[in-house]
Every structure is written in C-alpha cells, then in structure tokens.
C-alpha cells in the first residue's frame, strides 16, 4: 500500500524472538510494575514501552502494528492490556522464501503484427515475487 516504507517479511525465528520480548515486556507491565509503582503510571513503564518498540522494530523491521501498539500503550487504562504480545502474535511469519506467495507475469504476444513504421521491441518474460504482503 505504501511503497515508501518497505515491508520486510519475517521468519518464524524472528517471530519467536519478538514474542519473547513482547511477552516479557507485558509481564513486567501487568504483573511486576503494579507491585512497586502506585497506579501503574511511572516513567519506567514508558521507558519499557520505548524499549519494546525499538527492540521489536530491530527484530522484525518496521511494522505499522508497532506504531498502533505504542500509541495504545501511551493511553491510560489501555496499557493494562498485553498489546505488545497481541501485536507479535498477529505478525505473519514464513518458514522459507519458497513459502512466500509467487506470481508469474509474462507479456502476451501481440495479436496483429506490428506495423513496419513502428520499431518492434523484443518481448521479454518477467517473473515477479510478492514480498511483504500483510
């Protein structure tokens, strides 16, 4: 949709790493931080969200889902949900490059011969691969 920002595909290994980071961050925010900080609002909570956003972007590449999760984490009372884990679970992952969907594109020969006044160009076969489809 947006060709400005590339959408890299992630492997199952990267998804596992992202799930471990997201699960650890959500565990700290939901189970551990409320024991030490009153009301759950602390600068450590925000620093942990910044760490999660940077770490997940480093592991998986830029994903718009991370921006949405980070925005939700900044809103009061929405940060009690395990948003980082939910986003990491929803990321599509592939085992290998062969598992990616493929599209073969080829140019059909013209139905009528080209007039001699127009220079004819050599037809080429093109093979394309869809990458980063989400």
C-alpha positions in Angstrom: 0.0 0.0 0.0 2.7 2.5 1.0 5.7 1.9 -1.2 7.8 4.5 0.7 8.4 2.1 3.7 9.4 -1.4 2.7 7.6 -4.2 4.5 10.1 -7.0 5.2 8.8 -10.5 5.8 9.8 -12.1 9.0 10.8 -15.6 9.7 9.4 -17.9 12.3 12.6 -17.5 14.3 12.2 -13.7 14.3 8.5 -14.1 15.3 9.6 -16.3 18.3 12.1 -13.7 19.4 9.5 -10.9 19.0 7.1 -13.0 21.1 9.7 -13.5 23.8 10.5 -9.8 24.0 6.8 -8.7 23.9 5.7 -11.3 26.5 8.5 -10.3 28.9 7.6 -6.6 28.5 3.9 -7.3 29.0 4.6 -9.5 32.0 6.7 -6.7 33.6 4.0 -4.1 32.9 1.0 -6.2 34.0 2.3 -8.3 36.9 5.5 -6.8 38.3 5.3 -3.0 37.9 1.9 -2.6 39.8 3.6 -4.2 42.8 6.2 -1.5 43.1 4.5 1.6 41.5 1.2 3.1 42.6 -1.4 3.1 39.9 0.9 1.6 37.3 1.8 5.0 36.0 5.6 5.5 36.1 8.4 6.7 33.9 9.7 3.2 33.9 6.6 2.0 32.2 7.0 4.5 29.4 10.7 3.6 29.1 9.8 -0.1 28.9 7.4 0.8 26.0 10.1 2.7 24.2 12.4 -0.3 24.7 9.8 -2.7 23.4 9.1 -0.6 20.3 12.8 -0.3 19.5 13.6 -4.0 20.2 10.6 -5.2 18.1 11.5 -2.9 15.2 15.1 -4.1 15.4 14.0 -7.8 15.3 11.2 -7.6 12.7 11.8 -4.4 10.8 9.3 -1.5 10.7 5.7 -2.6 11.0 2.7 -0.2 11.3 1.3 -2.5 14.0 4.1 -1.4 16.3 3.1 2.2 16.0 -0.5 1.3 16.9 0.6 -0.7 19.9 2.9 2.0 21.1 0.1 4.6 20.8 -2.2 2.3 22.8 0.4 1.8 25.5 0.5 5.6 26.0 -3.2 5.9 26.7 -4.2 5.5 30.3 -6.0 2.2 31.2 -5.3 0.7 27.7 -1.8 -0.1 28.9 -3.1 -2.8 31.1 -3.8 -5.0 28.1 -1.0 -7.2 26.7 -0.8 -5.2 23.4 2.8 -6.0 22.6 2.1 -9.7 22.8 -1.0 -9.4 20.8 0.8 -7.5 18.0 3.6 -10.0 18.0 1.1 -12.9 17.7 -0.6 -11.2 14.7 2.6 -10.8 12.7 2.7 -13.1 9.7 5.8 -15.3 9.6 7.2 -17.6 6.9 9.5 -20.6 7.2 11.4 -20.0 4.0 11.4 -17.8 0.9 9.7 -20.7 -1.1 6.7 -20.4 1.2 6.0 -16.8 0.0 3.2 -16.4 -2.5 4.5 -16.1 -6.0 3.1 -14.5 -9.1 4.4 -15.2 -12.6 3.9 -12.4 -15.1 4.6 -12.7 -18.8 3.9 -10.5 -21.8 1.4 -11.9 -24.2 2.4 -11.7 -27.9 0.5 -9.1 -29.9 -2.5 -10.4 -31.8 -1.7 -8.5 -35.0 1.8 -7.9 -36.4 3.3 -4.5 -35.6 3.4 -2.0 -38.5 6.8 -1.6 -40.1 6.8 2.1 -39.3 6.9 1.4 -35.6 10.1 -0.2 -34.4 9.4 -3.6 -32.9 10.8 -4.4 -29.5 11.9 -7.7 -28.3 9.4 -9.4 -25.9 10.7 -10.4 -22.5 9.4 -12.7 -19.9 9.1 -11.2 -16.4 8.9 -13.2 -13.2 7.9 -11.2 -10.1 7.7 -12.2 -6.4 5.3 -10.6 -4.0 7.2 -9.7 -0.8 5.9 -8.4 2.5 2.2 -9.0 1.9 0.3 -8.5 5.1 
